[in-house]
Amino acid sequence: GILLYLVFEGTCTLPVRVNKSCSKAQHVCAYVCQMYQRTQEGVGLMAINDSLGIGLSVFRILRKHFREESYYADLVDLFHDIAFRTEMGQTLDLLTATSHVSDDEELDFSQYTLERYQTIVKHKTGYYSFYLPVALAMYMVGISDKNAHMSAQGILLSMGEFFQIQDDYLDCYGDPEVTGKVGTDIQDCKCTWLVIQALNKSSTEQLKILKTNYGQCEPECVARVKHVYEELDLKSCFKSFEEESYKHLISLIQEQSVLLPKQLFIEFSDRIYKREK
């Protein structure tokens, strides 16, 4: 539990800072706390240093408690691999969000594709949130078979994509009192499932509204984007997607979970199905 918490904090502090969100999981972000604790000029940049320290401490804990275990090298390699993949996913997310030419011109949505989105969420969310904890447990109980890990990875990365799409929906429509954070995906110009659906469904006039208002921080701009979402009935679109995705996950579990207990993955799926936070 300590290891997973540390790697979560180490990999998530920077994304939260760059996303400009003031809260995450019902806690005030570290950079916000430090901003008030230091000076009005500062923005809590020590949080970046703290995140690196926390991330590196994972490997000290691994060495202290697991160095003599036969699976020690597998754990170290796994953490290195997942940390790298998560960073690459976050980098692609930020590069896509800042790909427009300038603040006073229309937004270029050419890179906001479903293929790119799936690549982002697989690396930014799927690997560390879903595959990492299961892979750790597998190594620790002696399951190092490559096929078993690939089978688990296929299921868990699909689950991670499902989870991230739910996050995108909750960022726009969730209750901050329940989710624990105020959504800023529209203001941050994020490549989300919602905006991709909108781009694929919008009329010429609606597309014009998205290009001139998406990525802007003014409340009226955010309201215009959400109005387009309402016109396109993206809430119903998401509900249909959620049902189909859950069925797909269960089917995938039945087909691929040969070497691992199916019930474990079904329980994971049930926990995130129709979640509200």
SESELO-654594 format. One record per residue (C-alpha): residue number from 1; x, y, z. Coordinates in steps of 0.5 Angstrom, whole numbers, plus 2048, in hexadecimal, padded with zeros to 3 digits. Layout:
BEGIN
@seq NUM	c1 X	c2 Y	c3 Z
...
END
This chain:
BEGIN
@seq 1	c1 800	c2 800	c3 800
@seq 2	c1 806	c2 805	c3 802
@seq 3	c1 809	c2 803	c3 7FB
@seq 4	c1 803	c2 805	c3 7F7
@seq 5	c1 801	c2 80B	c3 7FB
@seq 6	c1 808	c2 80E	c3 7FA
@seq 7	c1 809	c2 80C	c3 7F2
@seq 8	c1 802	c2 80F	c3 7F2
@seq 9	c1 804	c2 816	c3 7F5
@seq 10	c1 80B	c2 816	c3 7F1
@seq 11	c1 807	c2 815	c3 7EA
@seq 12	c1 801	c2 819	c3 7EC
@seq 13	c1 804	c2 820	c3 7EF
@seq 14	c1 807	c2 822	c3 7E9
@seq 15	c1 801	c2 821	c3 7E4
@seq 16	c1 7FC	c2 824	c3 7E9
@seq 17	c1 801	c2 82B	c3 7EA
@seq 18	c1 801	c2 82B	c3 7E2
@seq 19	c1 7F9	c2 82A	c3 7E1
@seq 20	c1 7F8	c2 830	c3 7E6
@seq 21	c1 7F3	c2 82C	c3 7EA
@seq 22	c1 7F3	c2 82E	c3 7F1
@seq 23	c1 7F1	c2 828	c3 7F4
@seq 24	c1 7F1	c2 820	c3 7F3
@seq 25	c1 7EE	c2 81B	c3 7F7
@seq 26	c1 7EA	c2 820	c3 7FB
@seq 27	c1 7F1	c2 822	c3 7FE
@seq 28	c1 7F4	c2 829	c3 7FC
@seq 29	c1 7FA	c2 828	c3 7F8
@seq 30	c1 801	c2 829	c3 7FA
@seq 31	c1 803	c2 82F	c3 7F6
@seq 32	c1 7FD	c2 833	c3 7F9
@seq 33	c1 7FF	c2 832	c3 800
@seq 34	c1 806	c2 834	c3 7FF
@seq 35	c1 804	c2 83A	c3 7FB
@seq 36	c1 800	c2 83D	c3 801
@seq 37	c1 806	c2 83A	c3 806
@seq 38	c1 80B	c2 83E	c3 802
@seq 39	c1 80A	c2 844	c3 7FF
@seq 40	c1 805	c2 847	c3 7FA
@seq 41	c1 80A	c2 847	c3 7F4
@seq 42	c1 80C	c2 840	c3 7F5
@seq 43	c1 807	c2 83B	c3 7F2
@seq 44	c1 80A	c2 835	c3 7F6
@seq 45	c1 80F	c2 832	c3 7F1
@seq 46	c1 812	c2 82E	c3 7F7
@seq 47	c1 80C	c2 82A	c3 7F6
@seq 48	c1 810	c2 828	c3 7F0
@seq 49	c1 816	c2 826	c3 7F4
@seq 50	c1 812	c2 822	c3 7F9
@seq 51	c1 80F	c2 81E	c3 7F3
@seq 52	c1 816	c2 81C	c3 7F1
@seq 53	c1 818	c2 81A	c3 7F8
@seq 54	c1 812	c2 816	c3 7F9
@seq 55	c1 812	c2 812	c3 7F3
@seq 56	c1 81A	c2 811	c3 7F4
@seq 57	c1 818	c2 80E	c3 7FB
@seq 58	c1 814	c2 809	c3 7F8
@seq 59	c1 81B	c2 805	c3 7F6
@seq 60	c1 81E	c2 806	c3 7FD
@seq 61	c1 818	c2 803	c3 800
@seq 62	c1 818	c2 7FD	c3 7FB
@seq 63	c1 81F	c2 7FC	c3 7FC
@seq 64	c1 81E	c2 7FC	c3 804
@seq 65	c1 818	c2 7F7	c3 804
@seq 66	c1 819	c2 7F3	c3 7FE
@seq 67	c1 821	c2 7F3	c3 7FC
@seq 68	c1 821	c2 7EB	c3 7FE
@seq 69	c1 81B	c2 7E9	c3 7FB
@seq 70	c1 81C	c2 7E5	c3 7F4
@seq 71	c1 817	c2 7EA	c3 7F1
@seq 72	c1 81A	c2 7F0	c3 7F3
@seq 73	c1 81D	c2 7F2	c3 7EC
@seq 74	c1 816	c2 7F1	c3 7E9
@seq 75	c1 813	c2 7F6	c3 7EE
@seq 76	c1 819	c2 7FB	c3 7EC
@seq 77	c1 818	c2 7FA	c3 7E5
@seq 78	c1 811	c2 7FB	c3 7E5
@seq 79	c1 811	c2 801	c3 7E9
@seq 80	c1 816	c2 804	c3 7E4
@seq 81	c1 812	c2 802	c3 7DE
@seq 82	c1 80B	c2 805	c3 7E1
@seq 83	c1 80E	c2 80B	c3 7E3
@seq 84	c1 811	c2 80C	c3 7DC
@seq 85	c1 80A	c2 80A	c3 7D9
@seq 86	c1 806	c2 80F	c3 7DD
@seq 87	c1 80B	c2 815	c3 7DC
@seq 88	c1 80B	c2 814	c3 7D4
@seq 89	c1 803	c2 813	c3 7D5
@seq 90	c1 803	c2 81A	c3 7D9
@seq 91	c1 808	c2 81D	c3 7D4
@seq 92	c1 803	c2 81B	c3 7CE
@seq 93	c1 7FD	c2 81E	c3 7D2
@seq 94	c1 801	c2 825	c3 7D3
@seq 95	c1 804	c2 825	c3 7CC
@seq 96	c1 7FD	c2 824	c3 7C9
@seq 97	c1 7F9	c2 829	c3 7CD
@seq 98	c1 7FE	c2 82E	c3 7CB
@seq 99	c1 7FF	c2 82D	c3 7C4
@seq 100	c1 7FA	c2 833	c3 7C2
@seq 101	c1 7FE	c2 839	c3 7BF
@seq 102	c1 7FC	c2 83E	c3 7C3
@seq 103	c1 7F7	c2 841	c3 7C8
@seq 104	c1 7F4	c2 846	c3 7C3
@seq 105	c1 7F3	c2 841	c3 7BE
@seq 106	c1 7EE	c2 83B	c3 7BD
@seq 107	c1 7F0	c2 835	c3 7C0
@seq 108	c1 7F3	c2 82F	c3 7BB
@seq 109	c1 7F0	c2 829	c3 7BD
@seq 110	c1 7F4	c2 825	c3 7B8
@seq 111	c1 7F7	c2 821	c3 7BD
@seq 112	c1 7F1	c2 820	c3 7C1
@seq 113	c1 7F0	c2 819	c3 7BF
@seq 114	c1 7ED	c2 812	c3 7C2
@seq 115	c1 7F4	c2 80F	c3 7C0
@seq 116	c1 7F8	c2 814	c3 7C4
@seq 117	c1 7F3	c2 814	c3 7CA
@seq 118	c1 7F3	c2 80C	c3 7CB
@seq 119	c1 7FB	c2 80D	c3 7CB
@seq 120	c1 7FB	c2 812	c3 7D0
@seq 121	c1 7F6	c2 80F	c3 7D5
@seq 122	c1 7FA	c2 808	c3 7D4
@seq 123	c1 800	c2 80B	c3 7D6
@seq 124	c1 7FE	c2 811	c3 7DB
@seq 125	c1 7F9	c2 80D	c3 7DE
@seq 126	c1 7F8	c2 805	c3 7DD
@seq 127	c1 7FF	c2 803	c3 7DE
@seq 128	c1 800	c2 806	c3 7E5
@seq 129	c1 7F9	c2 806	c3 7E8
@seq 130	c1 7F7	c2 7FF	c3 7E6
@seq 131	c1 7FC	c2 7FB	c3 7E3
@seq 132	c1 802	c2 7FD	c3 7E8
@seq 133	c1 7FE	c2 7FA	c3 7EE
@seq 134	c1 7FC	c2 7F4	c3 7EB
@seq 135	c1 803	c2 7F2	c3 7E8
@seq 136	c1 806	c2 7F4	c3 7EF
@seq 137	c1 802	c2 7EE	c3 7F2
@seq 138	c1 803	c2 7E9	c3 7ED
@seq 139	c1 80B	c2 7EA	c3 7ED
@seq 140	c1 80A	c2 7EA	c3 7F5
@seq 141	c1 806	c2 7E3	c3 7F5
@seq 142	c1 80B	c2 7E0	c3 7F0
@seq 143	c1 807	c2 7E1	c3 7E9
@seq 144	c1 80C	c2 7E4	c3 7E4
@seq 145	c1 80A	c2 7E0	c3 7DE
@seq 146	c1 80A	c2 7E5	c3 7D8
@seq 147	c1 803	c2 7E3	c3 7D5
@seq 148	c1 800	c2 7E4	c3 7DC
@seq 149	c1 802	c2 7EB	c3 7DD
@seq 150	c1 800	c2 7EC	c3 7D5
@seq 151	c1 7F9	c2 7E9	c3 7D7
@seq 152	c1 7F9	c2 7EE	c3 7DD
@seq 153	c1 7FB	c2 7F4	c3 7D9
@seq 154	c1 7F6	c2 7F3	c3 7D4
@seq 155	c1 7F0	c2 7F3	c3 7D9
@seq 156	c1 7F3	c2 7F8	c3 7DD
@seq 157	c1 7F5	c2 7FE	c3 7D8
@seq 158	c1 7EE	c2 7FD	c3 7D5
@seq 159	c1 7EB	c2 7FE	c3 7DC
@seq 160	c1 7F0	c2 804	c3 7DD
@seq 161	c1 7ED	c2 807	c3 7D6
@seq 162	c1 7E6	c2 806	c3 7D9
@seq 163	c1 7E8	c2 80A	c3 7DF
@seq 164	c1 7EB	c2 810	c3 7DC
@seq 165	c1 7E5	c2 811	c3 7D8
@seq 166	c1 7E1	c2 811	c3 7DE
@seq 167	c1 7E6	c2 816	c3 7E1
@seq 168	c1 7E5	c2 81A	c3 7DB
@seq 169	c1 7DE	c2 81A	c3 7DC
@seq 170	c1 7DE	c2 81B	c3 7E3
@seq 171	c1 7E3	c2 821	c3 7E2
@seq 172	c1 7DD	c2 825	c3 7DE
@seq 173	c1 7D7	c2 822	c3 7E1
@seq 174	c1 7D9	c2 81F	c3 7E8
@seq 175	c1 7D7	c2 823	c3 7EF
@seq 176	c1 7DD	c2 826	c3 7F2
@seq 177	c1 7DB	c2 824	c3 7F9
@seq 178	c1 7DB	c2 81D	c3 7F7
@seq 179	c1 7E1	c2 81C	c3 7F2
@seq 180	c1 7E5	c2 820	c3 7F6
@seq 181	c1 7E8	c2 825	c3 7F1
@seq 182	c1 7E5	c2 82B	c3 7EC
@seq 183	c1 7E6	c2 829	c3 7E5
@seq 184	c1 7EA	c2 82D	c3 7E0
@seq 185	c1 7EB	c2 828	c3 7DA
@seq 186	c1 7E8	c2 82D	c3 7D6
@seq 187	c1 7EC	c2 833	c3 7D8
@seq 188	c1 7F2	c2 82F	c3 7D8
@seq 189	c1 7F1	c2 82D	c3 7D1
@seq 190	c1 7F1	c2 826	c3 7D2
@seq 191	c1 7F0	c2 820	c3 7CD
@seq 192	c1 7EA	c2 81D	c3 7D0
@seq 193	c1 7E5	c2 818	c3 7CE
@seq 194	c1 7E0	c2 81D	c3 7CE
@seq 195	c1 7E3	c2 822	c3 7CA
@seq 196	c1 7E5	c2 81D	c3 7C5
@seq 197	c1 7DE	c2 81A	c3 7C5
@seq 198	c1 7DC	c2 822	c3 7C4
@seq 199	c1 7E0	c2 823	c3 7BE
@seq 200	c1 7DE	c2 81C	c3 7BA
@seq 201	c1 7D6	c2 81E	c3 7BB
@seq 202	c1 7D6	c2 826	c3 7BB
@seq 203	c1 7D4	c2 82A	c3 7B5
@seq 204	c1 7D8	c2 830	c3 7B2
@seq 205	c1 7D5	c2 835	c3 7B7
@seq 206	c1 7D6	c2 831	c3 7BD
@seq 207	c1 7DD	c2 82F	c3 7BB
@seq 208	c1 7DE	c2 837	c3 7BA
@seq 209	c1 7DC	c2 838	c3 7C1
@seq 210	c1 7E1	c2 832	c3 7C4
@seq 211	c1 7E7	c2 835	c3 7C0
@seq 212	c1 7E6	c2 83C	c3 7C3
@seq 213	c1 7E4	c2 83A	c3 7CA
@seq 214	c1 7E7	c2 833	c3 7CC
@seq 215	c1 7EE	c2 835	c3 7D0
@seq 216	c1 7EB	c2 83B	c3 7D2
@seq 217	c1 7EB	c2 83D	c3 7DA
@seq 218	c1 7E5	c2 842	c3 7DA
@seq 219	c1 7DF	c2 83F	c3 7DD
@seq 220	c1 7DB	c2 841	c3 7D7
@seq 221	c1 7DF	c2 83D	c3 7D2
@seq 222	c1 7DF	c2 837	c3 7D6
@seq 223	c1 7D7	c2 838	c3 7D6
@seq 224	c1 7D7	c2 838	c3 7CF
@seq 225	c1 7DB	c2 832	c3 7CE
@seq 226	c1 7D6	c2 82E	c3 7D3
@seq 227	c1 7D0	c2 831	c3 7CF
@seq 228	c1 7D3	c2 82D	c3 7C9
@seq 229	c1 7D4	c2 827	c3 7CD
@seq 230	c1 7CC	c2 828	c3 7CF
@seq 231	c1 7CA	c2 829	c3 7C8
@seq 232	c1 7CE	c2 822	c3 7C6
@seq 233	c1 7CB	c2 81F	c3 7CC
@seq 234	c1 7D2	c2 81C	c3 7CE
@seq 235	c1 7CF	c2 81A	c3 7D5
@seq 236	c1 7CB	c2 815	c3 7D1
@seq 237	c1 7D0	c2 813	c3 7CD
@seq 238	c1 7D5	c2 811	c3 7D3
@seq 239	c1 7CF	c2 80D	c3 7D6
@seq 240	c1 7CF	c2 809	c3 7D0
@seq 241	c1 7D6	c2 808	c3 7D0
@seq 242	c1 7D7	c2 806	c3 7D7
@seq 243	c1 7D2	c2 801	c3 7D6
@seq 244	c1 7D5	c2 7FE	c3 7D0
@seq 245	c1 7DC	c2 7FF	c3 7D3
@seq 246	c1 7DA	c2 7FB	c3 7D9
@seq 247	c1 7D8	c2 7F5	c3 7D5
@seq 248	c1 7DE	c2 7F5	c3 7D1
@seq 249	c1 7E2	c2 7F5	c3 7D7
@seq 250	c1 7DE	c2 7EF	c3 7DA
@seq 251	c1 7DF	c2 7EB	c3 7D3
@seq 252	c1 7E7	c2 7ED	c3 7D3
@seq 253	c1 7E7	c2 7EA	c3 7DA
@seq 254	c1 7E4	c2 7E4	c3 7D8
@seq 255	c1 7E8	c2 7E3	c3 7D2
@seq 256	c1 7EF	c2 7E5	c3 7D4
@seq 257	c1 7EF	c2 7E3	c3 7DC
@seq 258	c1 7F2	c2 7DC	c3 7DB
@seq 259	c1 7F7	c2 7DC	c3 7E0
@seq 260	c1 7F4	c2 7E1	c3 7E5
@seq 261	c1 7EE	c2 7E1	c3 7E9
@seq 262	c1 7E8	c2 7E4	c3 7E5
@seq 263	c1 7E5	c2 7E6	c3 7EB
@seq 264	c1 7EA	c2 7EB	c3 7ED
@seq 265	c1 7EA	c2 7EF	c3 7E6
@seq 266	c1 7E2	c2 7EF	c3 7E7
@seq 267	c1 7E2	c2 7F2	c3 7EE
@seq 268	c1 7E7	c2 7F7	c3 7EB
@seq 269	c1 7E2	c2 7F9	c3 7E5
@seq 270	c1 7DC	c2 7F9	c3 7EA
@seq 271	c1 7E0	c2 7FE	c3 7EE
@seq 272	c1 7E1	c2 803	c3 7E9
@seq 273	c1 7DA	c2 802	c3 7E5
@seq 274	c1 7D5	c2 808	c3 7E6
@seq 275	c1 7DA	c2 80B	c3 7EB
@seq 276	c1 7D9	c2 812	c3 7ED
@seq 277	c1 7E0	c2 814	c3 7EF
END
